[in-house]
Amino acid sequence: MIMDPIQKQKILNNWAYDCCCTYDHNYQDEYVQANHKTIGNYVVHGSLSSRPWIMTLGGSTTSAVQGAMWSEYLYNIFKSENTECCIFNGGCGGYNSWNELNKLARDIPTFRPDIIISYSGINDYYLQIHQDNPLMNQTGLKEISSLDLFRSTNIPKTSLDHADVFLARSIQMNAISSSFGSKFLRILQPTLGYGNYKYDIFDPLDYSFMQVVNENSLERVKRLKPFYEKIIDKLSSEPERYSFLKNETSLFDDQSRLFADFRHPNPSGYRIIAQRIYQLIKELPC
């Protein structure tokens, strides 16, 4: 489902305070109610009587209420294969591994999903991350501080970098999932600025993206490469420890016209993502 700008802004203006994750989508919003079936902080695809139960986590590239479509496409692939499932999409715009970890720890005892999929990465290297402390997601915290309920927000410096934190939280999420009998997949997502995406110079969007990525002074592009490379190096050097973490940064290599903006795929891109995630699910050990 593709939202027009007014609908999208309405969603973004209707956040709900979440005492565990700091914030989440407002699932009581009339647009959400009219277009999605929801349970708690999740958009639901399928019947609750169907198994496996699949919980998805991530930022706006996962969030169904912000127009991310891969969870819906994934459900449709299951249906096309005459296989039942029920998908609980818990993606939320701006979420990074900190928010995902908290949401997983809070909800897994209740949901007890069979499979948990985190489609993430890009929000951990740049969006809403404090430069002195990658452990913290600033979204929501700034708003709380502005209410004068607290004198300040403590942000101590740390020697850990963004890749260290992403990997540590990945291990934590896998451990929590395993302890409840759930299979965990974390997917390091493809994005513009990394890999061998083939820009189509005759497509206005692709051409504009190419101009942005080629701007060497652009901070997000300069920081993306070392973030991804450190994670990928870890996957190569410790494959057994990180067997649940899949490097899919090359998923869009040698292809074009797959992005709607710098981070978010278009429907064609989301179909490719859904197909790949379906393959990864089928490869999970019984």
N, C-alpha and C positions, 0 to 999 in steps of 0.2 A: 504494500500500500504506500503510495507516494503522497506526501502532504504538501499543500501549497504553503507559501511563507507565512500567511496569517495563522493557519492551523499550527504550524511548527512553533511560532512565537508564543501562541497560547499555551502549548505544552510547556515550553521553557519558562513561562511566567507562573506556572502552577506547580512549584516544587512543594513537597511535604517534608516537614522536619522529621527526622528519623533518629531516635535516641541512640541507636547502635551504629548506623552508617553515616550519621550527620544529616543526610538528606536522601530523598528518593523522589520518584515521580508521584504526582497526585493522581491516584487511580480512581478517584471520585469525580475527576473532571468529566464534563459532559461529552467531550470529544472521545475520550478513552472509553467511556461507558457505551457510547453509540457504535464504536468500531472494534472493540475487543472484549473477549471474555477474560475476566480477571479473578484471581484468588489472592488476597493479601497484596503483596508487592510484586505480583507476577502476572504477566499475560499468558493465557493458557491456550495451547493448540491441541485439540483432541479431547477425548473422553477420559475422565478420571478412572474409569474402569479398565483402561488399556494400559498394558505394560510393554516395554519398559517406561518408567518415568525418567525423563531427561530434564535436568535443571541446567539452564544456560546463564552465564554471568559475563559481564563485560561493560563497556561504556556505550556511547551512542551508536557505535558500529554493531552493537548487539540489540539495543533497545528497540522493541517493536513499536512503541508509542512515538518514537522519533523517526520512524520510517525505515529502520533496518529490517531487512526482509529474510535474512537467511534462516531464522528459526521456522518461519512459515514455509519456506521452500524445503527445508529439511523434513518437516512434517509431511509435506506433499510427496516427497520422494519415498518415505516410508509407506504412504498409502498406495503409491504407484507400484510398489513391490509387494502389495497385499500383506504388509506387516503392520501390526498395531504398535502405537506408542502414544504417550502424552508428554508434551513439552511445556515446561514452565520457564518462560523467558523472564529472567530477573535483571536484564541489562538496564543501565541507567546512564544518561549523559553525564560525562565528567568523571565517572567511576574509574579508579585505578585499582591496583592490587590491594591497597589498604581497605577500600570500601568492599571489594569483592570478598576478601578474607573475613571481614566482619559479618557480611551478609550470609556467607556460607556457614560460619560457626554458629550464627543465631538460628538458621532455618533447617539445617540438616537433621537435627534430632526430631523435628516435626515431620518434614517431608520424607525423609529416608529415600531419596531418589536412587535409582539404579545406576545412573550415569550423570556425571557433572562435567560440563564443558565450559571452559573459560576461554573466550576469544578476546585477546588483549595484547597489550604491549605499548602501543603508541601513547596512551595517557600516562604511562609511567616514566617516559623519558622527557616529557615536556609539559603537558597540560596540568596546571594547578599545582605544580610541585614547587615547594620552597627551595631556593638555591642552597641554603645551608643545611637542610634536612630533608632528604628524599623519603623519609619514613612517613611524612605527613601530607595529606591532601588538603589544600587550603580551602577548597570549595565548601561553603557552609560555615566554616570556622570564622571567616571574616565577617559574615553576617551576624553570627552569634556574638562576636566581640563588639560589634557596633551597637548592640542592644544595652550596653552598660551593665549587663548581668555579671560580667567577669572583668577584672581589671586588665587582663592581657591574655594572650595565648603564648604559652611557653614553647619556643622552638629552639632547643639546644642544637649546637653543631654536632656533626657526626662524621667519622672518617669513611663511612659507607657511601658508595655511589648508587645511582639509580638502578644499574644492572644487578648489583649485589642484593639490593632490597627486593627487586622483582624475583630473583632466584630464591631468596630465603622464603618469601611469602608463597612461592610456588610449592616449595617443599612442605610448608605448613599446611597448605590447602590439600595437598595430596595425602598427608598424614591424617588429617581430620576426615577426609573422605574415606580412606581405607578403614579407619576405626569404626565407621558406621556401615561398612560393607558396600560402599559406593565406588564405582570406577571413575577415575579422574583423568580428564584430558585438558591440558592447557595448550593453547595454540598461539604461537608468536605470529602476529598477523602481518600480512603484506600492507605496505603503504607507499605512497609516493615519496621519493627521496632516497629509497634503498632498493637495490635489485636492478633487474634489467627490463623494467617495464618499457614497452615500445610506444613512444608518443607518436600519435598520428598528427602530423603538422597541418593536415587539412581539416581536422576537427577543432572547432574553436576552444572547447574545454581542454582537450589534450595539449593544444598549443600553449594555452595560458599556463597550464601546470608545468610544462617544460620550461617556460620562462622563469617561473618561481623557483623550481628546483635548481636551475642553473645560476641563480643568484647566490654567489658564494658567501655573501655576508649574512645570509638568512640564518638566524641562530638555530631554528629548529632542525634545519637540514644538517648543519655542522655538528649538532649534538646527537643526531639520530644514529649515524654510522658507528661511533664507538659503543653506544648503548647496545645496538643489535649485535655487533661483532663480539662483544664480551660474552653475551648470552650464548651465541652460537658456538663460540670456542669452548664454553663449559659443556655444552651438549656433546661436543666431539670428544672432549677429554674425559668426561664422566658419563658415558651413555647409559649405564645401568641406573645410576642415581637419578638421572633426569629422563627416564624412559617415558614418562607421562607427558613430557613437554615436547611439542612438535614444532619444528621450525618450518613454517609455511610462508616465509618472507618471499620466496621465489614463485609463489602460486600464480602470479600474474605476469611472470617473465615472458617476453616476446609476444605479448598481447597488448591491445590498445582499446580505447574507449570503454574503460571499465570503472572509472571514477566519476563521482558527482562533485567532489571537491578534494582538497589536499589529503584528507583522511578517509572520507566516506565513499565506499563503492556505490555504483549505480545498480539497478536491478540485474544487469548482466553479470556484474561482479559478484553480487550476492548469490546468484545461482551457482557460480563456480565454487564459492565458499561452501555453500550447502552440500554440493556434490562431494567435495573433498572431506568435509566433516562426516558425511555418511560413510565414506570409505574407511575413515579412521575408526568409526564406531564398529564397523563390521570386522575390523582387525583386532579389536579388543579381545583378550583371552576370555574364554567362557568361565 
